[in-house]
Amino acid sequence: MPMWSVVSFDACEASGLTYHAAVKMMAEKESVGVYGLCIVTDETASRVRT
């Protein structure tokens, strides 16, 4: 179900993802030097966006 987001220290990197897609996105972002990544629900990500 597409309800997952990937957030970093700085921003919401992506949202509306399946969990599998979120895991893949997190690995891609980490490989290019984006740190502080975690997977949260879209609802949670909407509360932490700056």
Secondary structure, DSSP 8 states (H G I E B T S, - for coil): ---EEEE-SSSEEEEEE-HHHHHHHHHHHHHTT--S-EEEEHHHHHHH--
